[in-house]
């Protein structure tokens, strides 16, 4: 892959070439910030949800998604500078699941940075995950860019420590989708203070990229596509010229712009979440973030999972989504409207209806 020209035409041309050669749920991210000394790439894999059945038996579909993503990452040319795993390696946070996932990830060539997901956390509050992968939140600098990794899936102490008779029950409650017994995610006071101290050392013109598992926005509370203290995190990031937040968790295409912050989701290696009709009724606080893609075909294990080629040019993100059995999608930052837009499906009359499977 050659260095990308900042023009959208060249981005689409290069992304199209990538789509021909790859059909796996990874994201190759090229940073092309104007203030950075040199462009570079990193790969992004997320949401594998490795699930134990019994003993050494695991759900094959989720295993195959991660194995294929790791293999594809190792074949990338040029080699990415590093790899991000975006969280939810395990489904129920058990040692066998985390060990099995870690073994597959160990085949990755080069440096790997890890983000904590709620499925990794709520069994033992990340204790075993930390032994495998290191601290739950941290930062690092690379070629003129400041990177921040947050654990954004913590919640209120009362829910975490006082409500459930066993750790297993706590994990099961937080693992459920659309579950009224769950609790909103948050970064929390401890990390907000750490983030304030960390950012105080960074020049305001330095590009900042934040990796979180939840969106650092308040999108859709019914499915916990929600971070309770998102406004406070956004306020800490507001003084910086250009900020990008890249997150997993949602298993679907999302994008948004809030002030100086561009938000972009990545796809999962396990399964896609659909776009439910209840979006129209559920509590949400932001303008429409995305548009429906075709519903996943339950008879095709990889349908509607996918990967993204992400071009960050001058601090703004363009994404080429390649989806199995669905139309490829281009989401680009429009400098006129100053927000990400879906090139094909933005107009209401251009959207295709979801598929139905029975």
C-alpha positions as CSV (number, residue, x, y, z in Angstrom):
1,X,0.0,0.0,0.0
2,X,1.5,3.3,-1.0
3,X,1.4,6.5,1.0
4,X,-2.1,8.1,0.5
5,X,-2.6,11.4,-1.1
6,X,-4.9,13.6,1.0
7,X,-7.4,14.0,-1.8
8,X,-10.7,12.0,-1.5
9,X,-10.3,10.8,-5.1
10,X,-7.0,9.1,-4.3
11,X,-8.4,7.7,-1.0
12,X,-11.3,6.1,-2.8
13,X,-9.0,4.7,-5.4
14,X,-6.6,3.2,-2.8
15,X,-9.5,1.9,-0.7
16,X,-11.1,0.2,-3.7
17,X,-7.8,-1.6,-4.4
18,X,-7.7,-2.8,-0.8
19,X,-11.2,-4.1,-0.9
20,X,-10.3,-6.3,-3.8
21,X,-7.5,-7.9,-1.9
22,X,-9.1,-8.2,1.6
23,X,-12.5,-9.3,3.0
24,X,-11.7,-9.6,6.6
25,X,-12.9,-7.6,9.7
26,X,-9.8,-5.5,10.4
27,X,-9.2,-1.8,9.9
28,X,-6.0,-0.3,8.5
29,X,-5.7,3.2,9.7
30,X,-3.4,5.7,7.9
31,X,-2.6,8.9,9.8
32,X,-1.9,11.8,7.6
33,X,-2.1,14.8,9.9
34,X,-0.7,18.0,8.6
35,X,1.3,18.5,11.8
36,X,2.8,15.0,11.9
37,X,6.3,14.4,10.6
38,X,5.4,11.4,8.6
39,X,2.3,9.3,7.7
40,X,1.9,5.8,9.2
41,X,-0.6,3.0,9.4
42,X,-2.0,0.8,12.1
43,X,-4.4,-2.0,12.0
44,X,-7.6,-2.3,14.1
45,X,-9.3,-5.6,15.1
46,X,-12.3,-5.6,17.6
47,X,-15.1,-7.5,19.3
48,X,-14.3,-11.1,18.8
49,X,-16.4,-12.4,21.7
50,X,-14.5,-15.7,22.1
51,X,-17.0,-18.0,23.8
52,X,-16.3,-21.2,25.6
53,X,-18.9,-24.1,25.2
54,X,-17.2,-26.7,27.4
55,X,-13.6,-27.7,28.1
56,X,-11.6,-27.0,25.0
57,X,-14.7,-26.4,22.8
58,X,-15.4,-22.8,21.7
59,X,-17.9,-21.2,19.4
60,X,-16.3,-21.8,16.0
61,X,-17.8,-18.8,14.2
62,X,-16.2,-16.3,16.6
63,X,-12.9,-18.2,16.5
64,X,-12.8,-18.1,12.7
65,X,-13.4,-14.4,12.6
66,X,-10.5,-13.6,14.9
67,X,-8.1,-16.2,13.2
68,X,-8.9,-14.7,9.8
69,X,-8.4,-11.1,11.0
70,X,-5.0,-12.0,12.5
71,X,-3.9,-13.7,9.4
72,X,-4.9,-10.8,7.2
73,X,-3.2,-8.3,9.4
74,X,0.1,-10.2,9.1
75,X,-0.2,-10.1,5.3
76,X,-0.6,-6.3,5.1
77,X,1.9,-4.4,3.0
78,X,3.4,-2.2,4.2
79,X,3.4,-3.6,7.7
80,X,1.4,-1.5,10.1
81,X,3.4,0.3,12.9
82,X,1.2,-1.4,15.5
83,X,-2.1,-3.2,16.0
84,X,-5.0,-2.2,18.2
85,X,-7.4,-4.8,19.7
86,X,-10.5,-2.8,20.5
87,X,-12.0,-4.9,23.3
88,X,-14.5,-7.7,24.0
89,X,-11.9,-10.4,23.3
90,X,-14.0,-12.8,25.5
91,X,-17.7,-13.2,25.8
92,X,-18.0,-13.9,29.6
93,X,-14.5,-12.8,30.7
94,X,-13.4,-16.3,31.9
95,X,-9.8,-17.4,32.0
96,X,-10.3,-20.1,29.3
97,X,-11.9,-17.5,27.0
98,X,-9.2,-14.9,27.5
99,X,-6.4,-17.4,27.2
100,X,-7.9,-18.8,24.0
101,X,-8.3,-15.4,22.5
102,X,-4.8,-14.3,23.7
103,X,-3.3,-17.4,22.0
104,X,-4.9,-16.4,18.7
105,X,-3.7,-12.8,19.1
106,X,-0.2,-14.0,19.9
107,X,0.2,-14.8,16.2
108,X,0.1,-11.1,15.4
109,X,3.4,-9.7,14.2
110,X,4.6,-6.5,15.9
111,X,3.4,-4.4,18.8
112,X,-0.2,-4.8,20.0
113,X,-2.1,-2.4,22.2
114,X,-5.3,-3.5,23.9
115,X,-8.6,-1.8,24.9
116,X,-10.8,-3.2,27.7
117,X,-14.3,-4.3,26.8
118,X,-17.2,-4.9,29.2
119,X,-17.2,-8.6,28.3
120,X,-13.6,-8.8,29.4
121,X,-14.2,-6.8,32.6
122,X,-17.2,-7.6,34.7
123,X,-16.4,-11.1,35.8
124,X,-13.3,-10.1,37.9
125,X,-13.1,-6.4,37.1
126,X,-10.3,-6.9,34.7
127,X,-7.9,-8.6,37.0
128,X,-7.0,-11.5,34.8
129,X,-7.1,-9.4,31.6
130,X,-4.5,-7.1,33.2
131,X,-2.1,-10.0,33.8
132,X,-2.3,-10.9,30.1
133,X,-2.3,-7.4,28.5
134,X,-1.3,-4.7,30.9
135,X,-3.0,-1.6,32.3
136,X,-6.6,-0.8,31.6
137,X,-5.9,2.8,30.6
138,X,-2.7,4.5,29.4
139,X,-1.2,6.7,26.7
140,X,1.7,6.7,24.3
141,X,3.2,8.9,21.6
142,X,4.0,7.7,18.1
143,X,5.5,9.8,15.2
144,X,4.0,13.1,16.4
145,X,0.6,11.8,17.5
146,X,-0.6,11.4,21.1
147,X,-2.6,8.2,21.6
148,X,-4.9,7.6,24.6
149,X,-6.4,4.2,25.6
150,X,-9.4,4.4,28.0
151,X,-11.4,1.9,29.9
152,X,-14.8,3.4,29.1
153,X,-17.0,0.5,30.3
154,X,-16.9,1.0,34.1
155,X,-20.1,2.0,35.9
156,X,-21.4,3.1,39.3
157,X,-19.8,1.5,42.4
158,X,-23.2,0.6,43.9
159,X,-24.1,-1.5,40.8
160,X,-20.6,-3.0,40.5
161,X,-20.0,-4.0,44.2
162,X,-23.3,-4.2,46.0
163,X,-26.0,-5.5,43.8
164,X,-25.1,-9.0,42.6
165,X,-24.6,-12.2,44.8
166,X,-21.8,-13.5,42.6
167,X,-19.3,-12.2,40.1
168,X,-20.8,-14.6,37.4
169,X,-24.2,-13.0,37.9
170,X,-22.7,-9.5,37.5
171,X,-21.0,-10.6,34.3
172,X,-24.2,-12.1,32.8
173,X,-26.2,-9.0,33.6
174,X,-23.8,-6.6,32.0
175,X,-23.3,-9.0,29.0
176,X,-26.9,-8.8,28.0
177,X,-28.1,-6.6,25.1
178,X,-31.2,-4.5,25.8
179,X,-31.1,-5.6,29.4
180,X,-32.9,-3.4,32.0
181,X,-30.6,-4.9,34.7
182,X,-27.5,-3.4,33.1
183,X,-26.0,-0.1,34.0
184,X,-24.7,2.8,31.8
185,X,-21.0,2.7,31.0
186,X,-18.6,5.5,32.1
187,X,-14.9,6.4,32.2
188,X,-15.2,7.5,35.9
189,X,-13.6,10.0,38.1
190,X,-10.2,8.2,38.5
191,X,-9.6,8.1,34.8
192,X,-10.9,11.6,34.1
193,X,-8.4,13.0,36.6
194,X,-5.7,10.9,35.0
195,X,-6.7,12.1,31.5
196,X,-6.6,15.7,32.7
197,X,-3.1,15.2,33.9
198,X,-2.0,13.4,30.8
199,X,-3.4,16.0,28.4
200,X,-1.8,18.8,30.4
201,X,1.6,17.6,29.0
202,X,0.4,17.7,25.3
203,X,0.6,20.7,23.0
204,X,-2.8,21.8,21.8
205,X,-1.8,21.5,18.2
206,X,-0.7,17.8,18.6
207,X,-3.1,15.4,16.9
208,X,-4.9,13.3,19.6
209,X,-6.4,9.9,18.9
210,X,-8.5,8.2,21.6
211,X,-9.3,4.5,21.7
212,X,-12.3,3.5,23.8
213,X,-14.6,0.6,23.7
214,X,-17.9,2.5,24.2
215,X,-18.5,5.5,22.0
216,X,-17.7,8.4,24.4
217,X,-21.1,9.7,23.2
218,X,-24.7,9.3,24.3
219,X,-26.2,7.5,21.4
220,X,-28.7,4.8,22.3
221,X,-29.2,4.0,25.9
222,X,-31.4,0.9,25.4
223,X,-28.4,-1.0,24.0
224,X,-25.8,0.8,26.1
225,X,-24.3,2.6,23.1
226,X,-23.8,5.2,25.8
227,X,-21.1,6.7,28.0
228,X,-22.5,8.4,31.0
229,X,-19.7,10.9,31.5
230,X,-19.2,11.5,27.7
231,X,-19.8,15.2,28.0
232,X,-17.0,15.6,30.6
233,X,-14.6,13.6,28.5
234,X,-15.5,15.7,25.4
235,X,-14.8,18.9,27.5
236,X,-11.3,17.7,28.4
237,X,-10.6,17.1,24.6
238,X,-12.2,20.4,23.5
239,X,-9.0,22.5,23.7
240,X,-7.2,20.4,21.1
241,X,-7.1,21.3,17.4
242,X,-8.0,17.9,16.1
243,X,-9.2,14.8,18.0
244,X,-10.4,11.4,16.7
245,X,-12.2,8.9,18.8
246,X,-12.2,5.3,17.4
247,X,-14.3,2.8,19.2
248,X,-15.8,-0.7,19.0
249,X,-18.7,-2.2,21.0
250,X,-21.5,-1.2,18.6
251,X,-20.8,-3.8,15.8
252,X,-22.1,-1.5,13.2
253,X,-21.3,1.7,11.2
254,X,-21.5,4.9,13.2
255,X,-19.9,8.3,12.7
256,X,-20.4,11.7,14.2
257,X,-18.8,15.1,14.7
258,X,-19.0,17.1,17.9
259,X,-17.0,20.3,17.7
260,X,-13.3,19.4,17.2
261,X,-13.9,15.7,17.8
262,X,-14.6,13.1,15.0
263,X,-16.1,9.9,16.1
264,X,-15.9,6.7,14.1
265,X,-16.8,3.1,15.0
266,X,-15.2,-0.1,13.7
267,X,-16.9,-3.4,12.8
268,X,-16.7,-6.7,14.8
269,X,-15.1,-10.0,13.9
270,X,-18.0,-11.9,15.6
271,X,-21.4,-10.7,14.5
272,X,-23.2,-7.5,13.5
273,X,-25.9,-5.7,15.5
274,X,-28.9,-4.7,13.4
275,X,-30.5,-1.2,13.4
276,X,-33.7,-1.8,15.3
277,X,-37.0,-0.1,14.6
278,X,-37.0,0.9,18.3
279,X,-34.3,3.6,17.4
280,X,-37.2,5.9,16.7
281,X,-38.6,5.5,20.2
282,X,-35.6,4.9,22.4
283,X,-33.8,7.6,24.3
284,X,-31.1,9.3,22.3
285,X,-29.5,12.7,22.4
286,X,-27.7,13.1,19.1
287,X,-28.7,13.7,15.5
288,X,-29.0,10.6,13.4
289,X,-25.5,9.1,13.3
290,X,-25.9,6.5,10.6
291,X,-28.2,4.8,8.2
292,X,-29.4,1.2,8.0
293,X,-27.4,-1.4,6.2
294,X,-29.0,-4.7,5.2
295,X,-29.8,-6.9,8.1
296,X,-27.4,-9.7,8.6
297,X,-28.2,-13.1,7.1
298,X,-28.2,-15.6,10.0
299,X,-27.3,-18.4,7.5
300,X,-24.0,-16.7,6.6
301,X,-21.6,-16.5,9.5
302,X,-19.7,-13.5,8.3
303,X,-22.5,-11.5,6.8
304,X,-22.5,-7.8,7.8
305,X,-19.3,-8.0,9.7
306,X,-16.5,-6.3,7.8
307,X,-13.4,-4.1,7.9
308,X,-12.6,-0.5,7.3
309,X,-9.8,1.4,5.6
310,X,-9.5,4.6,7.6
311,X,-7.7,7.6,6.2
312,X,-7.1,10.4,8.8
313,X,-6.1,13.4,6.7
314,X,-5.4,16.7,8.5
315,X,-7.2,15.3,11.5
316,X,-10.4,14.3,9.7
317,X,-11.4,10.7,9.1
318,X,-12.6,9.0,5.9
319,X,-13.7,5.4,6.0
320,X,-14.1,2.8,3.3
321,X,-16.3,0.0,4.7
322,X,-16.2,-3.4,3.0
323,X,-19.2,-5.5,4.1
324,X,-19.9,-9.1,3.3
325,X,-23.0,-9.6,1.1
326,X,-23.8,-5.9,1.5
327,X,-23.0,-2.8,-0.5
328,X,-19.6,-1.2,0.3
329,X,-19.9,2.1,2.1
330,X,-17.8,5.3,2.0
331,X,-18.0,7.7,5.0
332,X,-16.0,10.9,4.4
333,X,-15.5,14.2,6.3
334,X,-17.2,17.0,4.3
335,X,-15.2,20.2,4.8
336,X,-18.3,22.3,3.8
337,X,-20.7,20.9,6.4
338,X,-17.8,20.0,8.8
339,X,-19.1,16.6,9.6
340,X,-18.8,13.0,8.4
341,X,-21.3,12.0,5.7
342,X,-22.3,8.7,4.1
343,X,-21.6,9.2,0.4
344,X,-24.2,6.7,-0.8
345,X,-27.0,6.6,1.7
346,X,-27.2,10.1,3.2
347,X,-30.4,11.1,1.4
348,X,-33.5,9.4,2.8
349,X,-34.7,8.4,-0.7
350,X,-31.4,6.7,-1.5
351,X,-31.5,4.2,1.3
352,X,-32.3,0.5,0.8
353,X,-34.7,-1.3,3.0
354,X,-33.4,-3.8,5.5
355,X,-33.6,-7.5,4.6
356,X,-35.9,-9.8,6.4
357,X,-35.0,-13.4,7.3
358,X,-37.1,-16.0,8.9
